[in-house]
Amino acid sequence: MEKLQVKEITGPAWASSLLEKIEPKLEATVERNFGKIPYVSTNGVYDDKNQNDISWWTNGFYAGELWQLYHLTGKKIYLKGARNVELLLDRAFSEFEGLHHDVGFMWLHTGVADYRITANRDSYIRGLHAATILAGRYNPVGKFIRAWNRDLSGWVIIDSLMNIPILYWASAETGDPRFKQIAMNHADTLLKYLIRSDGSAAHIGSFNAENGDFIETIGGQGFDADSAWSRGQAWAIYGYALSYHHTKEKRYLDAAKRIANFFIANVSQCDYLTLVDFKAPYSELKYDASAGVCAACGMLEIAKWVTPNEKGLYSDAATKILQKTAEVWGDWNPETDGIITATSHSYHQEEETHVPIVYGDYYFVEGLLRLTGNELFLW
Ligand code: GLY
């Protein structure tokens, strides 16, 4: 093993001591899984989306974890693992038809991350290619980015708020404002139609793709159309915080705060262990740790931009979520794949319930790095 060159880890002692456990675990993980693109870990073993779904929306997160660890330690094994995923994903570009609005998730943590860190020209082109695909999904009459393919030309989803940062990046890199204009129009449309007055967010919205008229909200991975799927809330919190980061438009920070306030009010009622849906029947408790840790990253982003008096609300809630998640669901064993053992795909689906899923692990690691001042900004 290479010698650890960890940067000085400051911040709360519990968070730095967890990073010291996670680092050897991830080094063992990347050695064991080289050539794979992991999604779910079952009985401690990662599956491989390179083999069975190269266009799967989560295919960038593992590389994101590895870039974060490369930034922390300087160990080449992480760079090698992350770049291998980036190269494998070129097949998704050439197959093309499997791609949809999640190209931001897929290439922000692969091509764009690589370019940000190493200035690699091929990686820059991959990032621009992904941004152009996302911009091409824009409906100029309805002012939204369509989510999926097939006949769903009028559907939008809240998750897309985490994909549009690749458009902000593309505008900043190229000087062409159109990417950013599309991102902002889409963020404004979702703010108008998917964010409710109580601060919660709907998952899916449907529009008439011909004339742009809004039709209705639709249930997705939460309990139903009127409920509050917690990962959707997290996408909205962090997504609007990032739109603020890139544009400095106050309405986005206000939206992020409003949705975060709703999240904090709810998660504080379940001991900071995030339920899969905050407006579902309370009888059967199902959790989704990924929602908590992604929302925590969003809250830490909000805390960077609010007044000193407001900061504590967001950073304290984020800290409690990360700490409690680690205490109850952390797996630090270097021989098993996956870190956080209670991510759930959705409210109604039984498969992929309370298992390690790669995006839950990514946001957990990013959250700890943010708390200790060591994160690499990948959005
Ligand atoms: N719709 C992607 C997710 O599971 O969050």
Boltz pocket constraint, residues with backbone or C-beta under 6 A from the ligand:
constraints:
  - pocket:
      binder: B
      contacts: [[A, 159], [A, 221], [A, 231], [A, 345]]
      max_distance: 6.0
